[in-house]
Amino acid sequence: MHKAGFVNIIGNPNVGKSTLMNRLTGEKLSIITSKAQTTRQRIMGIVSGDDFQIVYSDTPGILEPKYKLQESMLKYVENALEDADILLFVTDPIDSKKINISYTEKIKNLGVPIILIINKIDTTEQAAVNILIEKWKEIYPQAEIIPASALHNFNLEKVLNIIIEKLPESPAYFEKDRLTDKPMRFFVSEIIREKIFLSFRQELPYSTEVVVDSYKEYPQITKISATIFVARESQKPIIIGNKGQSIKKIGTDARIDIEKFIDSKVYLELFVKVNKNWRDDVLKLKRFGYES
């Protein structure tokens, strides 16, 4: 008997969905920063055994959209609800105060197994965790509720065992040696975008998008050219920095991580261009690969 299914991870921003995804897949497929809304698209990570295949999906955080990009991000969440065989709903001790009623009802009516993970329990007391477990039991009586810490790999083996137990019988959806549905260019652009999020504060990272223009593999080195797009003219000199210091640091930090990811020496060239108000332009978002 072979089992396979789509195990989709949803939750509010900043509850640790991407950290959980990376732990469960054993690969850094999702970029991670302390800022909310770092994840913008749906990213699949595939874990295969002899008699099972788990297709995980990391998704953007549930939010009230303020512009077209966020509307597109929310569509990835909606799609993840529609095609889930198992739903991993992630929360944490702080997030538990912000329950989205509309999504509560959607999740209750899915008709698929729900594993509710109270993440980051290392940040609170056991008594508080017990209260949270009881609270979530009232909201989702049908869910398996597991206190965990993705950061410290606590209780994730239990999560994996429950997932395998609840997977439907099915042949594999992907080749057994495949790790993800995304191409290498996507991960390169995400690594660069992660470094922008780590380098700048406030609104600027949310106004940037990265496109890999060229990706060429040679025997000794991989040559990559990418463009960082910003939404306003005033943002371009900030990304470049004084005498090019900011973009140089982004490039250096990104190159180091890309080399680890692809296991090859990398030559990375970065450019900065203005694409005015791209976050609110449906056609521009499509060109950047977002769903409309």
Secondary structure, DSSP 8 states (H G I E B T S, - for coil): --EEEEEEEEESTTSSHHHHHHHHHTS--S---SSTT---S-EEEEEE-SSEEEEEEE--------SHHHHHHHHHHHHHHHS-SEEEEEE-TTGGG---HHHHHHHHTS-S-EEEEE--GGGS-HHHHHHHHHHHHHH-TTSEEEE-BTTTTBSHHHHHHHHHHH--B---SS-TT--BSS-HHHHHHHHHHHHHHHH--TTGGGG-EEEEEEEEE-SS-EEEEEEEEESSGGGHHHHH-GGGHHHHHHHHHHHHHHHHHHTS-EEEEEEEEE-TTGGG-HHHHHHTT---
